[in-house]
Amino acid sequence: MIEQISSSFSTDGYWELFGLVRNSVITAAVLGLMGGVIGVLIMLRRTALVVHGIAEISFAGAALFLLMGLDVVLGSAIGAVGVALLIGVLSLKDKDTSAVTGVLMPFGLGLGILFLSLYQGRSANRFGLLTGQIVGVDDMQTRTLVIGALVITAVVALLWRPLLFSSIDPQLARARGVPVNALSLVFMVLLGGAVAMSVQVVGALLVLSLLVVPAAAALKVTARPGMAVALSMVFALISAVGGIMLALTGQIPISPYITTISFMIYLVCLFIGRGRRLRRQEQAARVMAGPGGGGPAGVGVAGEEPSPTVPARA
């Protein structure tokens, strides 16, 4: 199997092929940046499973529109946004997003399989819905994906502060007068659109690699939201564009490249984050092992300021 995979790689005519997919690379870059921005909010809200559930319904919508001979991107968007809004409304009532998502996921996957089984066209079109087909999108689809991704990114940027506040501490945000429920519904609609856009790159089965993994990797190395967004955007950009660039050298679909690059980035960030935690623990141990066994009075861990909960002595 290794020999079969290695024999499929070739760099002959690479730049000629790159010229044919230049628009696709631009689209992947824009979608990667969008995924990096919204991915941090996904992680903070702990809605990674919701992403997969929306992707299943998005797959069903795309399969239905493919069967009807209509625009697959539009069908994917309608299915994703519709189910995202439904999950948001149902979650406001029972507060159990995972259960609602778990109920809708198999239903959407079953519908998608039904529609594909009825489709009599090219098998490549069916496979592309599951694994991504960005190299095959036409100019109109490319413009639609780029504009959609830019609109979603712009709305997230405009609502960033209240969205971040309600994601980190929804109870405190509600007490401060932030419309948490309305923002949750807005976020679910944005998430549905982002999933629909990302499905065109990596397919319905692997959409987590573009919307969740880069943000998860970024949060392993930093706790600052702004830095996490910047790193997540860079990681998603590298994964999306790098996956296409590598896919041009062989006959393997794009999605394995994107998922592999994304996973390797996550592993590197995991080790970096673990190393930082170990160093902080060592520094804390050295401080606590100072003169008298408790360290210098009023000195916190790793050079931090004294805890405000400890009253100062006169």
N, C-alpha and C positions, 0 to 999 in steps of 0.2 A: 504493500500500500504506500509506503514511503517513497519507493521508486516511482510509482505511478503519479504521486503528487508532485515530486521534484521534476519529473519529465514534462509536466504541463506548463512549467515556467519558461518564458522566453522574452528577451528584450528586443527582438527584431522588430523594427518599425514602431518602437515605443512612442516616439514623439509624434509620429503621424496619428497614432491612436489617441494620444493625448489631445491633439487638436480637435478630434471628433467629440470628445467628452468635456471640452472646456466649460461649456455651460453647466454641465452636471457637477463639475468641481465647484463652481461658484455657488450653485444651489446647495451642495453639501456643506460648504463653509457657512452659509447663512443659517441653514438648519442646525448646524452644530453650535453656532453661537446662541441661537434661540434655546436649544436644549440645555446649554450651560447655564443660562439665566434662570429658566423656570425650574431646572433640576434642583437647585438649592432649596427652593420653596417646597418642592415635592419631598425632599428629605426631612426638612424641618417639620412638615405637616404629617410625616410618616404615612404617605399615601402611595408608596411604591407599588403595592398590590393593585391599587386603583388604576395605575398606568397600564398594567397588563390586562385588567378587565376591560378598560376602554379600547385597548388595541384589538381585543377579540371582537367587539361589536363593530369597530372600524373595519376590520377584515370582512365581517358579514355585509356591511354597507357597500364596500368596494366590490365584493363578489356579486351582490345583487345588481349593481350598476353595470358590471362587466357582462352579466347575463342579459341585461336589457339593452346592451349596446350603447350605454351612456358613459359620461366621463367618470373614470374610476376614482380620480382624486376627489371629485365632488361627492361621490357616494361614500367614500371613506370619511370625509369631513362631516357629512350629515350624520352618519352613524356614530362617530366619535363624540361630536358635540351634543347630540341628543342623549346618548347614554350618560355622558358626564353630567349633564344637567339633571337627569333622573337620579343618578347616584347622589348628587348634591342635595336634592330636595328630600329624598328618602333618609339620608344621613342626618338631616336636621331634626327629624322626628324621633328616630330611635338611637341616634348617636353611635351606630355600629356600622362604620363604613366597610369594614372587612367582610361582614356577613352579607351586606347588600351586593358587594362586588363578587363574592363567591357564588351568589345565586345567579347573577347575570353572565358570568364568564362562560360556563358550559353552554348556556342558551345561545350566546353569540357565536361560539365556535361551531356548535351544531348547525346553526343557520348558514354560516359561511361554507361549511362542507357540503350542505345540501345544494346551495346555489352553484358551487363549483362542479358538483357532480352533474348538474343539468346543463352546464356550459359545454358547447360542442366546438369551441374555437381552439386556438393554439394552446398546447399544454404549457408553453413558456409563460403565458399570461397568468395561468393559475399559480405556477410556481413563484412568479414574481410577487404576488400578493403576500406570500409567506416569508420570502427571503429578501425582498427589496428589488427594485428595478429602475433605479435612478438613471442608469446609463441609457435606458430605453425611452425616457420621457421626451416628449417633443417640446418645441419652443413655448407653446401655450401653457403646457403643464409646468414648465420651468418658471415662467413668469408668475403663474398662480402660486407655486410653492414659495418663491422668494417674497412676493408681496405679502402672503399670509404669514410667513415667519417674521417679517419686519413689523407687521401690525401687532402681532402677539408680543414681540419683544418690546415695542413702544408702549403698549398698554401696561405690561408688567413694570416697566421703568417708571411710568407715571404713578402707579399705585404701589410702588415698592415699599415705602415706609409703613403704611397701614397694613399691607399684606404681610410684611415681615413681623410687625408687632403682633398681629393676630395669629401668626404661625407659631411664634415662640411662646406666647402666654395669652391664649384666647380669653381667659377669665379676667385677667387684668385689663386687657384691651377693651373688653365689653364694659368693665367698670369705668374706664376712661371715656366712654361714649363712642368707641369705634364700632361701626356697624359690622360686627363679626359675621353674622349670618349672610348678609348681602355680599360681603367680600368673599365668603366661601363659595357662594354660587358663581360669582364672577370668576374666581380662580378655577372652578371646575370647568367652566366654558372655555377659558384660556387653555386649560390642560387638555381638553378634548381637541381643540384645534392643533395644539402642539403634537399630540399623539398622531392625529391624522396626517400632519406634515411629515413626521418622522417615520411613519409606516412606509412611506415611499422610498426611504433610504435603506432601512434594515428589515422591513417586513413586519408583519404583525407579531410573529413569534419572538423576535429579538429586539423589540423596541426599547426595552429596559436599558440596553447597552448604550443608547444615545441620550436618554433622558434621566437615568438614575445613576449609572456607574460613574460618569465623570464627576457629578456632584458628590457622590459618596466618597470618591477618592480625594476630592478637594477638602472635604470636611475632616478627613483623617490627618491632614497636615496643618489645618488652621481652624480656629473657632470664630474668626472675624467674618461676618457675613459678606462684606465688600470684597475681601481677599478671596473668600470661598467662591464667590461668583466669578471673579477674574480667572482663578485657576480652573474652575469648572468649564468656562468658555474655552480656555486654551486646550484643555484635555479633550473636550468634545470636538473641537476643530481639528486637532491632530488625528483623532480616531476617524472622523468622517472623511476628511480629505485624504489622509494616509491610506485608508481602506480602498478608496478608488484608485489611488496611484499604484498601490500594490496589485490590485485586481487586474490592471492592464497588462501585467506580466504573465498571466495565466488564464486558465479557463474555469477557475473556481468562482462562484458568485461573490458579490461584494461583502455580504453580511458576515461571513466568517472572518474576513480581514478586520472589519470594524470592531466586531466583538472581541477578537483576540487582542488588538491594540488597546482597546478600552480596559480589558481585564489586566493586561500587563501594567498599564498605568496605575490601576487600583492596587496591584500587589506592591509596586514600588512605593506608593504613598502610604500603604499599610505599614511597611517596614520602617519608613521614615518617621511616621507618627509613633510607632512603638518605641523606636530609638529615642525620640524626644521625651516620651513618658518615663523611660528608664533613667535618662539623665536627670530629669526633674526629681525623681524619687531618690536618686543618689545625692543630689544637692540637698534635699530635705533631710536625708539621713545624716549628712555631714553637719548641717546646722544644728540638728537635735543632739548630736554627739559632741557639741562644744563644751566649754568649761562649765562644770556644774551639772552636765547631763541634759540640760534643757536649752542650751544655746543662749546667746546674748539676749537679754531682756528686750522685748519689744521688736525683735527682728523676725520677720515672717519667712516663708519658704521662698528660696530662689530669688532673694532680693526684693520681694514684694513688700508693700507698705504694711505696717502693723494692722491687725484686725480691728475694725471699728467697734467690735463688740466687747473688747477688753478695755475697761476703764483705766485711764491714766492715773498713776499715783502722784500725790502732791510731793 
